[in-house]
Amino acid sequence: MKKLLALLLALVMVFALAACGEPATEETTPAGEETTPAGEETTPAGETTGFIGISMPTQSLERWNRDGNFLKEQFEAAGYQAELVYSDNEVDQQVSDIQNLIAQGVDLLVISAIDGAALNTVMDEAAANDIEVIAYDRLIMNDNVNYYVSFDNYSVGTLQGEFLVEALDLENTTADDPKYIEFTAGDPADNNAPFFFNGAMDVLKPYLESGVLVCRSEQTEFDVVATEQWNTDTALDRAQNILASYYSGGERLDAWLCSNDSTALGVTQAVTSDYAGDNTVIITGQDGDVANLRNIVDGLQAMTVYKAVANEADATLDIAKAILAGEPVDQALIDAAGWDFEANLDTETYTTSDTGHAATSILLVPETVTPDNYEEVLVEPGYYTVDGDGYLVAVG
């Protein structure tokens, strides 16, 4: 009897120990929810999905402040960590800034180059670290750069040229009574600057060749009319010299083609202070800087070409997402993006070296802004507001 009781007690203890060693009863997963596979971790809410380095040329031009801020805000709103640096228009500083971003472990670089031909070494460093680069607004001349986001730079120039053809009524002008024009182009180190200038000149060249349009200074080549770093004071000084040399006796000047707003600002100052004629000189621009929009309202500048940098930032974000996900940047991406702005794919035009390598380019479409349409183009979409004095103020 004692042996039987001992045996029963031993069996009870064995079953008890076995029960203690088993895992807790597995709970079923509610319908519609997924379990995380073993070895994988979910990204906690609020955690970034990548590290983006943003390198802009300078804070001394209004447009780069807008671009940099829009990009940083867009990436951070999408859950990325974003580091924004400005390089004071110094190439060596930009190289150092980009090297620092690489050292910090960025996953992707968005760069607007000060000099698109001066970043070869640091672009090679990025490639060696498997970091893709998006050339933002300005093309970088290096075959490791596979992506380019910008506005259609050539069409910026054609918009300026077409505006002048209409404003000067060149179709109804004869060589016996021509119109007179001068030219100020952009930074020779900026890959975009020749595109702007050539776009305008391709429109105006037939009128120059026929004598309907005349440049008294005969300064019509890009290398001659270029303005280093798009500097306002440099544009001002050159404009004053031209006015003193060719227009001091009251000779008529009808128009001044300026490739952007910072150079237009200098030319406008020169025309206001030094032009001896009594007519209004038609001055073009690009960017929609606040000071120039004020001049447009006041009738001192005739037009600017506006490039909505918020849209450019939107496109850059979607392209970055595709790159980091290993997905193609192609027409299907544009079609699926659902952008409320027009953009085109170009895989041939923007070559990065003599090898023929072309960056996959997403090109947005710019718009002409004049005194007649600035409310429709700038105010109604929410880019600018109008203050109590009737001047435009940038939002944000």
C-alpha positions in Angstrom: 0.0 0.0 0.0 2.8 2.4 0.9 4.6 1.6 -2.4 1.4 2.3 -4.3 0.9 5.7 -2.6 4.6 6.6 -3.2 4.2 5.7 -6.9 1.0 7.9 -7.2 2.8 10.8 -5.5 5.8 10.6 -7.8 3.5 10.6 -10.9 1.7 13.7 -9.6 5.0 15.6 -9.1 6.2 14.7 -12.6 3.0 16.1 -14.2 3.2 19.2 -12.1 6.8 19.9 -13.1 6.0 19.3 -16.8 3.2 21.8 -16.6 5.5 24.4 -15.0 8.0 24.0 -17.9 5.5 24.6 -20.7 5.0 28.1 -22.2 1.9 30.0 -21.4 -1.0 29.3 -23.6 -0.5 31.1 -27.0 -3.0 33.9 -27.7 -4.6 34.1 -31.1 -4.0 37.2 -33.2 -7.2 39.1 -33.8 -8.5 39.0 -37.4 -7.0 41.7 -39.6 -3.8 42.1 -37.6 -0.4 40.9 -38.5 2.3 39.4 -36.3 5.9 40.6 -36.6 8.1 37.8 -38.0 10.8 36.5 -35.6 14.0 38.6 -35.9 12.2 41.7 -37.4 11.4 44.8 -35.5 8.7 47.3 -36.2 9.5 51.0 -36.4 8.2 52.7 -33.3 5.8 55.6 -33.9 7.6 58.8 -34.5 11.0 57.2 -35.3 12.7 58.4 -38.5 12.9 56.2 -41.5 16.2 57.7 -42.9 18.7 60.4 -42.6 18.8 63.1 -45.3 21.6 65.6 -45.8 20.6 68.9 -47.5 23.4 71.2 -48.8 22.3 74.7 -50.1 24.6 77.3 -51.6 24.0 80.4 -49.4 21.6 82.2 -47.2 22.4 85.6 -48.8 19.8 84.9 -51.6 16.2 84.7 -50.6 15.3 81.8 -52.8 17.8 79.4 -51.1 16.4 80.1 -47.7 13.0 79.2 -49.0 14.3 76.1 -50.8 16.3 74.8 -47.8 13.4 75.4 -45.3 10.8 73.7 -47.6 13.0 70.7 -48.1 13.8 70.3 -44.4 10.2 70.7 -43.4 9.0 68.2 -46.1 11.4 65.5 -45.1 10.8 65.9 -41.4 7.1 65.9 -41.9 7.5 62.5 -43.7 9.4 61.1 -40.8 13.0 61.5 -41.9 15.8 63.1 -40.0 17.1 66.0 -42.0 20.3 68.1 -41.6 20.4 71.4 -43.5 23.6 73.3 -44.1 24.5 76.5 -46.1 27.9 77.1 -47.5 28.2 80.9 -47.9 28.8 80.5 -51.6 32.2 79.1 -50.9 33.0 75.9 -52.9 35.6 74.6 -50.3 33.0 75.1 -47.6 30.4 73.2 -49.5 32.8 70.3 -50.0 33.6 70.3 -46.3 29.9 70.5 -45.4 29.1 67.5 -47.6 32.0 65.5 -46.2 30.6 66.1 -42.7 27.2 64.9 -43.8 28.7 61.8 -45.2 30.7 61.3 -42.0 27.4 61.6 -40.0 26.0 58.7 -41.9 23.3 60.2 -44.1 21.4 57.8 -46.3 20.8 60.3 -49.1 22.2 63.7 -50.1 20.2 66.6 -51.7 22.7 69.1 -53.0 22.3 72.5 -54.8 25.8 73.1 -56.0 27.7 76.4 -55.8 29.8 75.1 -58.7 28.5 72.0 -60.4 31.9 71.2 -61.8 33.8 71.4 -58.4 32.3 68.5 -56.4 34.0 65.5 -58.1 36.0 64.3 -55.2 33.2 64.5 -52.6 30.8 62.9 -55.1 33.2 60.0 -55.4 33.3 59.8 -51.6 29.5 59.7 -51.5 29.5 56.9 -54.1 32.1 55.0 -52.1 29.7 55.1 -49.1 26.8 53.9 -51.2 25.0 57.3 -50.8 22.9 58.4 -53.7 22.8 62.1 -54.6 19.9 64.2 -55.9 21.2 67.3 -57.6 18.7 69.9 -56.6 17.9 72.8 -59.0 21.5 72.9 -60.2 23.1 69.9 -62.1 26.3 68.4 -60.6 28.9 67.4 -63.2 29.8 63.9 -62.0 28.7 60.5 -63.2 27.9 59.3 -59.7 25.0 61.8 -59.7 22.0 59.9 -61.1 19.1 62.1 -60.2 18.3 65.8 -60.9 15.2 67.8 -59.8 14.7 71.2 -61.2 12.4 73.4 -63.2 12.8 73.4 -66.9 15.6 75.9 -67.0 15.6 76.4 -70.8 11.9 77.2 -70.6 12.6 79.9 -67.9 14.6 81.7 -70.6 12.0 81.2 -73.3 9.3 82.6 -71.0 11.5 85.7 -70.6 12.2 86.0 -74.3 8.6 85.5 -75.3 7.5 88.1 -72.8 9.9 90.7 -74.3 8.7 89.9 -77.8 5.2 90.7 -76.8 6.0 93.6 -74.5 8.2 95.3 -77.1 5.7 94.4 -80.0 8.7 93.1 -82.0 6.4 91.5 -84.6 5.3 94.9 -85.6 8.7 96.6 -85.2 11.0 97.5 -88.2 14.7 97.9 -88.5 14.1 101.5 -89.4 12.8 102.2 -85.9 14.2 99.3 -83.7 13.9 98.6 -80.0 17.0 98.6 -77.8 18.0 96.0 -75.3 20.9 95.0 -72.9 21.6 91.7 -71.3 22.6 90.4 -67.8 23.1 86.7 -67.3 23.8 84.5 -64.3 26.7 82.9 -62.6 29.1 81.1 -65.0 29.7 78.4 -62.3 26.0 77.6 -62.2 25.1 75.0 -64.8 21.6 76.4 -65.1 22.7 79.9 -66.1 23.5 79.1 -69.7 20.2 77.3 -70.1 18.3 80.4 -68.9 20.3 82.7 -71.2 20.1 80.4 -74.2 16.4 79.9 -73.8 15.9 83.7 -74.0 18.4 84.3 -76.7 17.0 81.6 -79.0 13.7 83.5 -78.9 15.3 86.9 -79.4 18.1 86.0 -81.8 16.0 86.4 -85.0 15.1 89.9 -84.0 18.7 90.8 -83.2 19.8 89.4 -86.6 17.2 91.3 -88.5 18.0 94.6 -86.8 14.6 94.9 -85.2 16.2 94.6 -81.8 19.6 96.3 -81.2 22.1 96.0 -78.3 24.1 99.2 -78.3 26.8 97.7 -76.1 27.1 94.7 -78.5 27.5 92.6 -75.3 25.3 89.6 -76.3 27.5 86.6 -75.4 27.0 84.7 -72.2 30.6 84.8 -71.1 30.5 88.6 -71.4 27.2 89.3 -69.7 27.5 86.6 -66.9 27.4 87.7 -63.3 29.5 85.9 -60.8 27.5 84.4 -57.9 24.4 86.2 -59.3 25.6 89.1 -57.2 23.3 92.2 -57.1 26.2 94.7 -56.6 28.1 93.2 -59.5 25.1 93.5 -61.8 24.6 97.1 -60.5 28.2 98.1 -61.3 28.1 96.6 -64.8 24.7 98.2 -65.6 26.0 101.6 -64.5 29.0 101.2 -66.7 26.9 100.3 -69.7 24.5 103.2 -69.1 27.4 105.7 -68.8 29.1 104.3 -71.9 26.2 104.0 -74.3 23.2 105.8 -73.0 24.5 108.9 -71.2 23.2 111.3 -73.9 19.6 110.1 -73.4 19.8 107.3 -76.0 16.7 105.1 -75.8 16.8 101.8 -73.9 13.7 99.7 -74.1 14.5 96.5 -72.3 17.0 94.7 -70.1 17.0 91.0 -70.0 18.0 89.8 -66.6 18.2 86.1 -65.9 17.1 86.3 -62.3 15.8 88.6 -59.6 19.0 89.3 -57.8 20.7 90.6 -60.9 17.4 92.4 -61.9 17.5 94.2 -58.6 21.0 95.6 -59.4 20.0 96.6 -62.9 16.8 98.2 -61.7 18.8 100.3 -59.2 21.1 101.4 -62.0 18.3 102.3 -64.4 16.5 104.2 -61.7 19.5 106.3 -60.8 21.5 106.5 -64.0 19.3 106.1 -67.1 18.8 109.5 -68.8 15.8 108.5 -70.9 12.2 109.3 -70.0 10.6 105.9 -70.9 10.1 102.9 -68.6 12.7 100.2 -69.3 11.2 96.7 -69.3 13.2 94.5 -67.0 12.8 90.7 -66.6 13.7 88.4 -63.7 13.2 85.0 -62.1 12.5 83.6 -58.6 9.8 85.9 -57.2 12.0 87.5 -54.5 10.0 89.8 -52.3 12.0 92.9 -53.2 11.5 92.2 -56.9 7.8 91.6 -56.4 7.6 95.0 -54.7 9.3 96.5 -57.8 6.7 94.7 -60.0 3.9 96.2 -58.0 5.6 99.6 -58.3 6.1 99.2 -62.0 9.9 99.1 -61.9 10.3 95.5 -63.0 8.0 94.1 -65.7 8.0 90.4 -64.9 9.6 87.5 -63.1 9.5 83.8 -63.7 8.2 82.0 -60.6 9.3 78.5 -59.6 7.2 77.2 -56.7 9.9 75.7 -54.5 7.3 74.0 -52.4 6.4 71.9 -55.4 10.1 71.3 -56.1 10.5 70.0 -52.5 7.4 67.8 -53.0 9.0 66.2 -56.1 12.3 65.8 -54.3 10.7 64.0 -51.4 8.9 61.5 -53.6 12.0 60.8 -55.6 14.0 60.3 -52.4 11.4 57.9 -51.1 11.7 55.8 -54.3 15.5 55.8 -54.2 15.7 54.7 -50.6 13.1 52.0 -51.3 15.1 50.7 -54.3 12.3 51.7 -56.7 12.8 53.2 -60.1 12.5 57.0 -60.8 10.5 56.9 -63.9 7.3 58.1 -65.6 5.3 55.7 -63.5 6.5 57.5 -60.4 5.3 60.8 -61.8 1.9 59.3 -62.8 1.4 57.8 -59.3 2.6 60.8 -57.3 -0.7 62.7 -57.8 1.1 66.1 -57.8 -1.1 69.1 -58.4 1.6 70.6 -60.6 3.1 69.7 -64.0 6.4 67.9 -64.2 8.1 66.1 -67.0 10.7 63.2 -67.2 13.9 63.8 -69.1 16.5 61.0 -69.3 18.7 62.4 -72.1 19.3 66.2 -71.9 21.2 66.7 -68.6 24.5 64.9 -69.1 26.9 65.0 -66.3 30.2 64.5 -68.2 31.7 63.8 -71.6 30.9 60.1 -71.1 27.3 60.8 -72.1 25.9 59.8 -68.7 22.6 61.6 -68.2 20.9 62.2 -64.9 17.3 61.1 -64.6 15.7 64.5 -64.4 12.3 65.6 -63.1 11.6 69.0 -64.6 8.8 71.2 -63.2 7.1 73.9 -65.3 7.7 77.5 -64.3 5.2 80.4 -64.6 5.4 84.0 -65.7 4.4 86.6 -63.1 3.3 90.1 -64.1 1.4 93.0 -62.5 -1.7 91.6 -64.1 -1.6 88.0 -62.8 0.5 87.9 -59.6 -2.7 87.5 -57.4 -3.7 84.5 -59.5 -0.3 82.9 -59.6 1.1 83.8 -56.2 -1.6 84.8 -53.8 -4.5 82.5 -54.6 -2.3 79.3 -54.2 -1.2 80.6 -50.8 2.5 81.3 -51.6 2.2 85.0 -50.8 -0.2 87.3 -49.1 -0.8 91.0 -49.7 0.0 93.4 -46.9 -1.8 96.6 -46.0 0.4 98.6 -48.4 -0.5 96.3 -51.3 2.9 94.5 -51.4 3.5 90.8 -51.5 4.8 88.9 -48.4 6.0 85.3 -48.6 4.0 82.9 -46.5 5.9 80.8 -44.0 
